[in-house]
Amino acid sequence: MRIYHVPRSRSTRVLWALEEIGQPYELTLMEGEDRQTDEHRRRHPLGRVPVLEDEEGFLFESAALCLQLADLDLDAQLNWPLATHERGLVYQWTVFAMTELESPIIEARRHREDDPALARAGVERFQVAAAAVEQALDGREYLVGDRFSVADLVCGAVLILAKDAGLTDELPNINAYLERLEARPARQRATAIGT
Ligand SMILES: N[C@@H](CCC(=O)N[C@@H](CS)C(=O)NCC(=O)O)C(=O)O
């Protein structure tokens, strides 16, 4: 397996998943502008990271890659058995992270300077979605069952972006949760790679 990675980008969450499962992998560190080469567009049609290469070809979309890696090493217990309610919850929170949380965070961060009204709308949308996570974490350490799963990895990676933008200050359950997630050795190894 090979991961195409730009430090401090969405590929960090895939490195985190790779480090959690502990399987060997190759790393191609890229500069931002390397992504728009024809060579990289053959790996990812939009010229983005992350891309994961396996024996049969290239895969993209960070959340999909994390779910795939969870299935590659069942011993790591990053997911729950197929067709269980817990498996459904893992899909729920993983998709929620990408659709309801990440897009308003990006909008709030990207438009802070050039379009404050758009940025504020992003913050408001984020707050509504984040309240659902805050409530789900009430009295619980993780989103699904009693252990860390790939749902926490993807939600956590997205919420760390929000925390870095100062959007989680009023969310105590989320802040404690992120502290737990950022203390994981696999997360720390992933963020140190290429920096
Ligand atoms: N939905 C995609 C988004 C991928 C994405 O936008 N990656 C950024 C880095 S965080 C990128 O490579 N951007 C380069 C560009 O847009 O040219 C995913 O989660 O993998």
The ligand as an SDF file (V2000), in Angstrom:
LIG
                    3D

 20 19  0  0  0  0  0  0  0  0999 V2000
  -13.4340   15.1320   -0.1860 N   0  0  0  0  0  0  0  0  0  0  0  0
  -12.0490   14.9410   -0.4250 C   0  0  0  0  0  0  0  0  0  0  0  0
  -11.3540   16.2970   -0.4250 C   0  0  0  0  0  0  0  0  0  0  0  0
   -9.9010   16.1790   -0.8310 C   0  0  0  0  0  0  0  0  0  0  0  0
   -9.2440   17.5480   -0.8590 C   0  0  0  0  0  0  0  0  0  0  0  0
   -9.8880   18.5740   -1.1430 O   0  0  0  0  0  0  0  0  0  0  0  0
   -7.9310   17.5670   -0.5830 N   0  0  0  0  0  0  0  0  0  0  0  0
   -7.2020   18.8210   -0.5680 C   0  0  0  0  0  0  0  0  0  0  0  0
   -6.1680   18.8050    0.5450 C   0  0  0  0  0  0  0  0  0  0  0  0
   -6.9410   18.8950    2.1170 S   0  0  0  0  0  0  0  0  0  0  0  0
   -6.4520   18.9820   -1.8820 C   0  0  0  0  0  0  0  0  0  0  0  0
   -5.7110   18.0970   -2.2670 O   0  0  0  0  0  0  0  0  0  0  0  0
   -6.6330   20.1290   -2.5410 N   0  0  0  0  0  0  0  0  0  0  0  0
   -5.8920   20.4490   -3.7300 C   0  0  0  0  0  0  0  0  0  0  0  0
   -6.7320   21.1690   -4.7350 C   0  0  0  0  0  0  0  0  0  0  0  0
   -7.9300   21.3540   -4.5060 O   0  0  0  0  0  0  0  0  0  0  0  0
   -6.1620   21.5330   -5.7580 O   0  0  0  0  0  0  0  0  0  0  0  0
  -11.4510   14.0100    0.6390 C   0  0  0  0  0  0  0  0  0  0  0  0
  -11.9560   14.0260    1.7700 O   0  0  0  0  0  0  0  0  0  0  0  0
  -10.5210   13.2470    0.3350 O   0  0  0  0  0  0  0  0  0  0  0  0
  1  2  1  0
  2  3  1  0
  2 18  1  0
  3  4  1  0
  4  5  1  0
  5  6  2  0
  5  7  1  0
  7  8  1  0
  8  9  1  0
  8 11  1  0
  9 10  1  0
 11 12  2  0
 11 13  1  0
 13 14  1  0
 14 15  1  0
 15 16  2  0
 15 17  1  0
 18 19  2  0
 18 20  1  0
M  END
$$$$
